[in-house]
Amino acid sequence: MEWIIENWVLVLVIGGMAALHLFGHGHGGHKHGKTAKRQTAQKKVPDAPADTRVQPEDA
């Protein structure tokens, strides 16, 4: 117990690292459910119309 009182900063840092490892901090990771599908649908980029594409010189 005396060691914990003397090294409370170290205990706090180790506890914080363990918490971030177990629970994450909102970045990355796997997303499940309706919100993940909604975000995936919003990230899709529509294809460009055919007339704006660059044609090769041979054509």
Backbone bond lengths (Angstrom), bond angles and torsions (degrees), N, CA, C in turn:
res aa  C-N    CA-C-N  psi(-1)  N-CA   C-N-CA  omega(-1)  CA-C   N-CA-C  phi
1 M - - - 1.459 - - 1.524 110.43 -
2 E 1.315 116.97 -38.06 1.461 121.05 179.87 1.530 110.53 -64.38
3 W 1.343 116.32 -36.77 1.460 120.42 179.77 1.530 110.38 -62.93
4 I 1.335 117.22 -40.58 1.470 121.78 179.43 1.517 110.32 -63.73
5 I 1.315 118.03 -40.89 1.463 121.74 179.72 1.523 110.45 -65.87
6 E 1.323 117.15 -39.37 1.456 120.56 -179.55 1.529 112.62 -73.96
7 N 1.329 117.88 -28.80 1.467 122.43 -174.83 1.528 111.57 -119.89
8 W 1.326 116.68 42.68 1.452 120.31 -175.68 1.526 112.24 -64.99
9 V 1.323 118.56 -29.19 1.466 121.00 179.09 1.533 109.49 -66.96
10 L 1.315 116.43 -44.46 1.458 120.85 178.65 1.530 110.54 -61.98
11 V 1.308 116.99 -42.06 1.459 121.37 178.58 1.533 109.92 -63.21
12 L 1.319 117.38 -40.00 1.465 121.85 179.09 1.527 111.08 -64.37
13 V 1.326 117.01 -44.12 1.463 121.38 179.86 1.528 110.61 -64.36
14 I 1.318 117.11 -46.60 1.469 120.59 179.36 1.526 110.57 -63.02
15 G 1.325 117.14 -40.73 1.471 120.58 177.34 1.526 112.03 -63.48
16 G 1.319 116.21 -40.55 1.474 119.71 178.03 1.513 112.19 -65.35
17 M 1.315 116.68 -41.08 1.458 120.50 178.02 1.528 110.95 -64.17
18 A 1.310 116.41 -40.95 1.464 120.32 178.22 1.530 110.85 -64.54
19 A 1.333 116.89 -40.32 1.464 120.62 -179.96 1.527 110.96 -65.62
20 L 1.330 117.40 -43.27 1.460 120.03 178.21 1.522 111.35 -65.00
21 H 1.303 116.66 -36.61 1.461 120.15 178.84 1.529 110.80 -66.26
22 L 1.309 116.50 -42.14 1.464 120.22 -176.73 1.526 112.84 -77.75
23 F 1.316 117.46 -41.86 1.460 121.08 -171.92 1.519 114.01 -107.91
24 G 1.331 118.92 -13.46 1.454 121.36 -178.91 1.516 110.88 73.94
25 H 1.308 114.92 173.74 1.462 119.33 178.82 1.517 111.27 -132.63
26 G 1.338 117.20 31.49 1.445 121.73 171.21 1.513 116.28 87.78
27 H 1.299 119.60 1.59 1.458 121.36 -179.14 1.510 109.70 -110.22
28 G 1.330 115.66 135.83 1.460 119.43 176.15 1.507 112.32 66.33
29 G 1.286 116.84 -154.60 1.451 121.46 178.75 1.515 111.95 81.65
30 H 1.311 115.93 178.54 1.455 121.96 179.93 1.510 109.42 -93.39
31 K 1.316 115.56 140.24 1.456 120.22 178.17 1.525 107.80 -115.78
32 H 1.325 115.72 137.22 1.448 121.53 -178.33 1.522 109.32 -127.68
33 G 1.315 115.55 154.80 1.452 119.77 173.07 1.518 113.74 97.06
34 K 1.330 115.45 -165.97 1.461 122.06 -174.86 1.519 112.90 -64.62
35 T 1.324 117.60 -39.40 1.465 119.32 -177.22 1.513 111.49 -65.28
36 A 1.322 118.79 -34.71 1.464 121.56 179.05 1.524 110.20 -66.47
37 K 1.325 117.32 -41.88 1.463 120.81 179.22 1.521 110.48 -66.08
38 R 1.319 116.84 -38.95 1.454 121.06 -179.95 1.529 110.55 -65.52
39 Q 1.321 117.58 -42.64 1.460 121.31 -179.85 1.521 110.99 -67.42
40 T 1.335 117.71 -37.87 1.455 121.20 178.87 1.519 109.97 -65.07
41 A 1.321 117.27 -40.82 1.456 120.80 179.73 1.524 111.08 -65.62
42 Q 1.316 118.79 -35.12 1.452 121.84 -179.69 1.518 111.61 -72.22
43 K 1.323 119.02 -27.74 1.456 122.17 -176.88 1.520 112.85 -80.49
44 K 1.325 118.94 -15.31 1.459 121.39 -178.32 1.528 109.80 -66.50
45 V 1.332 115.09 134.58 1.462 120.85 179.24 1.519 107.29 -101.20
46 P 1.320 118.33 126.33 1.464 119.91 179.93 1.525 110.81 -68.27
47 D 1.328 115.69 150.51 1.460 120.72 178.35 1.528 109.89 -68.19
48 A 1.331 115.87 148.50 1.465 120.77 178.64 1.523 108.99 -74.79
49 P 1.331 118.04 148.12 1.467 120.74 176.83 1.530 110.40 -61.11
50 A 1.326 116.97 153.64 1.461 121.70 -174.50 1.525 112.77 -62.23
51 D 1.339 118.15 -32.78 1.465 120.21 -175.80 1.522 113.37 -74.44
52 T 1.323 119.54 -14.02 1.468 121.24 179.77 1.523 112.81 -95.74
53 R 1.323 117.41 -3.91 1.446 120.77 -179.80 1.518 110.08 -76.97
54 V 1.310 116.48 149.09 1.457 121.60 179.95 1.519 109.08 -77.43
55 Q 1.325 115.77 127.18 1.457 121.13 179.64 1.524 109.39 -91.94
56 P 1.322 118.90 140.75 1.461 120.21 177.10 1.524 110.89 -66.80
57 E 1.314 117.43 154.92 1.468 121.58 -176.47 1.507 112.08 -67.40
58 D 1.329 117.84 -25.89 1.451 121.09 -178.27 1.533 112.00 -71.24
59 A 1.303 118.12 -22.92 1.460 121.17 -174.37 1.499 113.01 -76.32
